[in-house]
Amino acid sequence: MHFIWDGLKQAADLLAHGDHDVLTVVGTTLRLALISTLLALALGLPLGLALGLGRFRGRRAMLALANAGMGLPPVVVGLVVGLLLFRGAPLGDLNLLYTFNGIVLAQTLLALPLVAALSAAAMQALPGGLLEQARAFGASRAQVATLALREARVGVLAATIAALGSALAEVGAIVLVGGNIEGQTQTLASAVLVQVSAGEYGRAIALGSILLGLILILAAGLTVAQQHERRALLGRPS
Amino acid sequence: MTADGPALRARGAGVARAGVEVVRGVDLDLNIGEVVVLIGPNGAGKSTLLHALAGLLQLTRGAVERRGQVAAALQAPALARRSARANVETALRWWGVPRAQRRERALAALSAIGARHLADRPAGALSGGEARRVHLARGLALQSDALLLDEPFAGLDPPTRAELLYDAASALRRPRGATLVVVHDRAEAWALADRVLVMLDGRIAAAGPPGDVFVQPPTPEVAAFVGFARRLEAPGAVRMLRPQDLALDEAGPLRGRVTQLVPVEDGVRVELALDHGRLVTVAPAPGPKPGAEVGVRLIGGVSFTR
């Protein structure tokens, strides 16, 4: 048990003294989580709108694919993306293997189905008639989409939390595509892996605690926003 | 748009749902300044017709000519999760009204329908009747050339419905716009309509002022729908009767036997078996005994030859 206690103390020391390596890896982790989540939202929300509200051939198959995508094994995604990025492979010319942009790509692919499937489910749960009424009052397609996103915002925030959480916790795909390079593609989660392999359990627990703290802070912030929205939606006096 | 031409005109309009034609060749003019009520039983095609007139459903045949902007307030209030005023303002934004005018127009529309006090309330905190008021305010605020309302009083308890109905009756008088209201209650039609269209089985079966359509219905089918529910058969003719079209009178020319008595607000509802049909009337309480032979006098009803 003293391992854990020591690890927690070490985490506090590392943060308190502004350990450069730790701050770098925290920075990389946050940048990765933020950029990949924004990209997944930019691509996944329109997809979720189309899958949740659209009427086109193949919609159900795509929805099934998005739902299945939520359970994508990250290692397999990492393997496939890594292979595609090899020199001479179809995406080799992008020179993304073992780069920060490469892990952003892999993580965006992992978060995309989460955003698309969860936001599609949120769209489908919108009250019947809401969007048709908007059209009957002259709303354009863009205005109808904006209304749908706004009204489904509790679900959209849930999708954002899921995407952020998956980015913070991801290891397999990031190690395979990014190479776990210190200062470049190493994140808190993949750094824990390195420390454990090296037998540095105390430092592993320290990094793990920082990671857990980050996840808690971000999830709590988004949950507060989400539940505030919910209260506003229900019209309870605040 | 000409000042006296119809804001909306349908000719031979047909609409299908799930491959079945539910609106079957409807002709309709909606003139500026008038309130037209479309009434019919469930499944007659009223809502489908309204959706097609609003451009939300494709016609399978015929044509709809819109000479101005058409707005439709559909049956479910479907308010966004914002304040009542924000809901009206959002509808105005969709309608293309400049931002500077939205607030004032939203508040004016809410006031017109007696919902000014609800302006800052979140939609989720509104009762069914209040939500319907705000929904109606959204439709009114747009000041469209044609306003189509689908069952604006549906699902309300009788006192709430009555209150909203009387407020709506004055708010819907729009000198510069035409209004079509789908209802399925005659009292609503009486309160609102300049002109009534009765829709049966996908077609307009009767049209005219409520005093004509409801008092002198043109066909037995329309008569049955507008309350002349009982039939007295005679060779080559049928007389259709509402409860108020007959009276119990020992000196009356017809004889009937009382088969059922049910207490109602203003007496007892008496069901009678006659030689040529079963009739219903309302008599002062306590009314005749079940099984008694009584005299009947007809004092109204409509007759059709066959």
Interface residues (C-beta under 8 A of the other chain):
Chain A: P127 G128 G129 L130 E132 Q133 A134 R135 A136 F137 G138 A139 S140 Q143 L147 R150 E151 A232 L233 L234 G235 R236
Chain B: A54 L56 Q69 A71 A72 A73 L74 Q75 A76 A78 A80 R81 T90 A91 R93 W94 W95 G96 R121 P122 A123 G124 A125 L126 R138 G139 L142
